[in-house]
């Protein structure tokens, strides 16, 4: 083990997104989005507005080095013009759908032997993720745990 390096973080975000499934997932998520928010606005208009707002949020997040909680993301940045009580009820579902529209996360085949080897060498391992959902990481790892261990 290199004594200068004690921990290694594995990025499981867009670097492992399956672009082949991205468009189909995006279409499903976009179609469901307005209903989750409680609006009859057409999906393409509603989602375009969300995408614009998300870009503003990401710029702020990178400048301040702060990630908003799910609650703050939706009530301050994404849908500030919607009732907070409605957003609290649907924010996790909507956020999950929004992230799914960016593509399915797939663990590449060479990750398992790499993780095993790093663990054998005594490194502390962690997950690095720029996700904006508290649900996606646990769900992702539950589904793929048997493939990694």
N, C-alpha and C positions, 0 to 999 in steps of 0.2 A: 504494500500500500504506500502510495506517495503521502508522506507525512505533512506536506503543505496543503493537501486537499483532504478535507475530512467529510464533506457531504457533497452529494451529486443530486441535482434536481432534474427530473424528467419532464419535458414539456409535452402535455397531452392535448393541446389546443388545436388551432388551425393547421399545424404542421402534420396532424394525423387525420385531417378531414378527408372524407371520401368524396371527391368532386363529381364522380359519376352519379351519385345519388343526390347531389346538392339541389338540382333543379326540381326534382319531384318533391323533395322535402320542403323546399321553399314554397312551391305552389300550395301544398297542403296547409302549411303554416300561415301563409298569407290569406288563404280563404277562411281560416278559422279566427283570425285576429280580430276583426271588427266585432264579432259576436261575443268574444271573451271580454272585450272592453265595454260592451253594451251599446254599440252604435250601429246604425244602418248604413253608414258611409261605405262606398264601394271599396273593396279590399285594396285595389291598386293605389287609390288616393290615400287611404289610411296608412298603408305600409310605406308609401313614399315619404309621408310626413314623419313616421317613426324613424325611418332610415336617416333622414336629415337631422332629426333631433339626436339620434344616437351618435352621429358624427360630431355634433357640437359637444355632447357629453364626453366622448373619447378624447377630444382635443383638451377639454378641461382636465380630465383624469390624467393625461400624460403631462400636462403643465404643472399640475399640483401634486402628482404622484399619489393620488388618493383614488381608491375605488369606492364608489357609493354602495351602500347596502341595497338590497332588492327594493325595499320600501322607498328609500330616497331616489333611487334610479327612476322608478315609475311615477312617484308623486312630484318630484322636482324637475326631472329631465324629459322623460318620455311622454307622459300623459298628464301634465299639470292642470290641464283644462277639464279633467274628468274627476268625478267625486272620489275622494280618497278611500271611502268605505268600499266602493266598488272595486277599486284597484287592489286593496288589501285582500279581497276575496279571490281575485283571479291572477294576482301578480306572478305567483310561482308557475302556474300553468302557462300563462302567456309568455313569460320569460323563457321557459323551457321550449315552447314552440318557436319563439324567435331564434333561439340558439340552434335549434334543429334545422332551421331554414338555411343555416350557414354550412350544412353538410354533416353527415354522420361521422363520428370519430371512430377510427379503425386503428387497432394496435398493429403496427407492421410486424411481419414474422421474425425479424431479427431482434426485436425488443426483448423477448423472453430470455434468450441466452445471455444477452448483454446485462439485463437486470440481475440474473442469477450470478453471473461472474462478478459483478460489482459488489453484490452482497457477500459473496465468498471472500472477497478481498478486504472486507471490513468497512466499507464506506457506509455512511448514513445516507439513506435514500429518501427523497421527497418528491412531491409533485409540484410542478410549476404550471400555473394555469391562469390565463387572463380571461376567465369566464366571468360572467356577471350573474351566475345562478348558484344558489346553494344546493340545488338538487342534482345538477348534471354530473359532477365528479362522483358522488357516492353511487349514483345509478350506473354510470359508465364502469366503475371498478367492480361493482357487484356482478354485472353481466360478463366481465372479462377476467375476473379473478382466477378462474380455473385455467385459463390460457396462460397466465403469467406465473402461476405457482406450480 
